[in-house]
Structure formats: C-alpha cells, structure tokens
C-alpha cells in the first residue's frame, strides 16, 4: 500500500512541476492599437499604449492596411481598433504585458458593461 501512495505522490508532484504554472491574474483590457514597433499593443485610458508579448500561437498579420492578431493558422482573431481583454502580467521592469490564456474580443473599442 505504501508503494501505491508513493507512486501517486510522485506522479502528482511530477505533473505539478511541469503543468501547474498558471496564467497570472492581472487583466489588461483596452483598444488594440499599433505599438510603434511593428506590433500590436493595448491602449488603456490609465496607461496609454501597453506593449504586449502575445502567447504562443498568436501572431501579427495584415488585413489590408490594418494590423490583426492571428491564430496558429494565420486567420484573424482581432483587428486593430477592437476592444480586447486578456489575462497575464508584467514579469519585468519594462512594463511589457505578457499575455496568456484566451483573448476576448469586442467589435467596439468601447466596452459594453
């Protein structure tokens, strides 16, 4: 019986060591805008334009003259000017937001709460 408990504990610790790193709980929401360096950031009323490091699988593309966030297949998921909301955090001192998890998108830059 003790071997079974030891095995369950070892598996639990191993899984948590590799998969229990969660998404930080900070929230960034605002208008998706060019960040001045060829990418897309989020403009908020409080902080101006916040540069964003987008999660794996999210890229930046073009739809005509407009920048867009794209999924793994290169399909647009959010366009410049749309209101976006995402979780993440600011891991360093440069105020760049590191996004993780899903990105919620509204067509209007004004939130409808």
C-alpha positions as CSV (number, residue, x, y, z in Angstrom):
1,X,0.0,0.0,0.0
2,X,2.8,2.4,0.8
3,X,4.2,1.9,-2.7
4,X,1.0,2.9,-4.3
5,X,0.9,6.1,-2.1
6,X,4.5,6.9,-3.1
7,X,3.7,6.4,-6.7
8,X,0.6,8.6,-6.6
9,X,2.6,11.3,-4.8
10,X,5.5,11.1,-7.3
11,X,3.1,11.4,-10.2
12,X,1.3,14.3,-8.6
13,X,4.5,16.2,-7.9
14,X,5.8,15.5,-11.4
15,X,2.6,16.7,-13.1
16,X,2.5,19.9,-11.0
17,X,6.2,20.6,-11.6
18,X,5.5,20.6,-15.3
19,X,1.9,21.7,-15.6
20,X,0.9,23.8,-12.6
21,X,2.3,27.1,-13.8
22,X,-0.8,29.1,-14.3
23,X,-1.6,32.3,-16.0
24,X,-1.1,35.4,-13.9
25,X,-4.3,37.0,-12.7
26,X,-3.6,40.6,-14.0
27,X,-6.2,41.8,-16.5
28,X,-5.4,44.0,-19.5
29,X,-8.3,45.5,-21.5
30,X,-8.5,48.2,-24.0
31,X,-8.3,49.1,-27.7
32,X,-5.9,47.0,-29.9
33,X,-3.5,49.5,-31.5
34,X,-0.1,49.6,-33.2
35,X,2.6,49.7,-30.6
36,X,5.1,51.8,-32.6
37,X,7.5,48.9,-33.3
38,X,5.5,47.0,-35.9
39,X,3.5,45.0,-33.4
40,X,0.2,45.4,-31.6
41,X,-0.4,46.7,-28.1
42,X,-3.4,47.7,-26.0
43,X,-4.3,51.3,-25.3
44,X,-6.0,52.0,-22.0
45,X,-7.2,55.2,-20.5
46,X,-5.0,54.9,-17.5
47,X,-1.6,53.8,-19.0
48,X,-1.7,54.8,-22.7
49,X,-0.3,52.1,-25.0
50,X,1.0,49.0,-23.3
51,X,3.2,46.7,-25.4
52,X,2.2,43.1,-25.3
53,X,4.1,39.8,-25.6
54,X,1.4,37.6,-27.2
55,X,1.0,34.0,-26.1
56,X,2.3,31.1,-28.2
57,X,0.2,30.6,-31.3
58,X,-0.8,34.3,-31.6
59,X,0.9,36.2,-34.4
60,X,0.5,39.6,-36.1
61,X,-0.6,39.9,-39.6
62,X,-2.2,42.3,-42.0
63,X,-5.7,42.7,-43.3
64,X,-5.3,45.4,-46.0
65,X,-3.7,48.3,-44.3
66,X,-4.8,47.1,-40.8
67,X,-2.8,45.1,-38.3
68,X,-4.5,42.0,-36.9
69,X,-3.8,39.3,-34.3
70,X,-3.8,35.9,-35.9
71,X,-4.2,32.4,-34.7
72,X,-1.9,29.4,-35.5
73,X,-3.4,29.1,-38.9
74,X,-2.8,32.8,-39.7
75,X,-6.5,33.6,-39.5
76,X,-7.5,37.0,-37.9
77,X,-8.8,36.8,-34.4
78,X,-8.8,40.5,-33.5
79,X,-8.4,43.7,-35.7
80,X,-6.8,47.0,-34.9
81,X,-9.4,49.2,-33.2
82,X,-11.3,46.4,-31.5
83,X,-11.7,46.1,-27.7
84,X,-9.7,43.2,-26.3
85,X,-9.4,41.7,-22.8
86,X,-6.8,39.1,-21.6
87,X,-5.1,37.7,-18.6
88,X,-1.4,37.9,-18.0
89,X,1.1,40.0,-16.1
90,X,4.2,42.3,-16.2
91,X,7.1,40.0,-15.5
92,X,9.9,42.5,-15.8
93,X,10.7,46.2,-15.3
94,X,9.9,47.4,-18.9
95,X,6.0,47.5,-18.5
96,X,5.5,45.0,-21.3
97,X,2.4,42.8,-20.6
98,X,2.9,39.1,-21.1
99,X,-0.5,37.7,-22.2
100,X,-1.7,34.2,-21.6
101,X,-4.9,32.3,-21.9
102,X,-7.8,33.3,-24.2
103,X,-8.2,36.7,-25.7
104,X,-11.8,38.1,-25.5
105,X,-12.7,40.5,-28.4
106,X,-15.4,43.0,-28.9
107,X,-16.0,44.8,-32.2
108,X,-16.3,48.2,-30.4
109,X,-13.4,49.9,-28.7
110,X,-15.8,51.0,-26.0
111,X,-16.6,48.2,-23.5
112,X,-20.3,47.4,-23.1
113,X,-20.7,46.7,-19.4
